[in-house]
């Protein structure tokens, strides 16, 4: 997965970039192995807060995008909050996909089963 890390009106260091790459890639691959890309943007929010915005294109049919935000006093905390929100959204989305597939399979089985008259 391609992860783009950038800063809006601030610089993002190598350690933060590598932290984001390692953690986000690991968390996303639990649910979607074929995720295409993620954009992570750090920006200053107020005097002493950092805001992180994560947008993930998970690469399935229809190109669903997952967006989450996190705000904390440091960049790592802000990223962790936004990352956890994104993972929760992806998990719920994946559960909906699995449930829909099970309903379709159940419907097909009911149609193929002979009915006693």
N, C-alpha and C positions, 0 to 999 in steps of 0.2 A: 504494500500500500504506500502511496506517495503522501508524505506528510509535509506540509509547508508551514513553517513557523515564522511569524513576523511580529514586528512591534509597530504600533501607531504612536508616533511622537516619543518613542523610547527605543533603546537598543536591546536586543535579546542576545545574551551570551551563549557560548558554546555549551556550557554545562546545562543550561535550561533547555536548549534545543535538543540535546541528547536525552535528557530526562523525559521530555515530551515524546520524542520518537519511540523510546523504549516502552514507556508505560501505555501510551495510547494504542500503539500497534498491538501490544499484548492483550489489552482489554477488548479491542474491536474483534480480533481474530477468534475470540471465544464464541462469538455469535455469527459473524460473517467473515468467512475466509477470503472472499473475493471482493472485499471493499476496495473501491477505486482510489479515493483520495480523502484527505482531511486538511482543512485550513484552520490553523490556530493563530489567533491574533491577540496580543497583549496590548493593553492601553492603560493610561493613567486615568483614574476616576476620582475626581476631587483632589484634595491635597496629599493624602497619604494612602490611597487605595489603588489596587491594581485590578483591572477587569480583564477576564479571559473570555473570548468567544470562540467556540469550536463549531465548525460546520463539516459534517461528514457526508460524503456521497457513498452509500453502501453498495452500489453497483448491481442491484437487482432490476428486473424489468420495471420500467416506469421511473427509474432514477429517483428514488426517495432520498431526501436530504434530511439529516438530523441536525438540529441546532440547539446549542446549550450555552449558557453564560454562567460565570462565577465571579464573585467579587470577594477579595480578601486583602489583608494588609501586605502580603508578600505574593510574588508571582507563583511560587510553588503551591501555596494554599489555594490561590485563585484557580490555578489549573486543575488541582485535585477536585475542587468543588464542581467545576464545569465538566470535567471528565466523568465524574460519578453520575451527574445528571444525564449526560449523553449515553452512558452505558445502560442506565435504567430505561431510557427511551428505546434504545435498540433492543433490549431484552423484551419489553412489552410488545414491540413491533414483531419480533421473531415469534413470540407466543401466539400472536394473532395469525400469523402465517401458518403455523403448525396446526392451530385449531381449525382454520379454514380447510386445510388439506385433509384433516381427519373427517370433517363433515362431508367433503366430496367423496372420500372413500366409502363412508358409511352409506351415502346416497346411492352410489354405484352398486354396492353389495345388496342393498334393499331392492334395487331394480332387477338384479340378476337372479335373486332367490325366487324359486317357484312358489307361487301362492296356492295354498290349499283351498279348494272351493267346495 
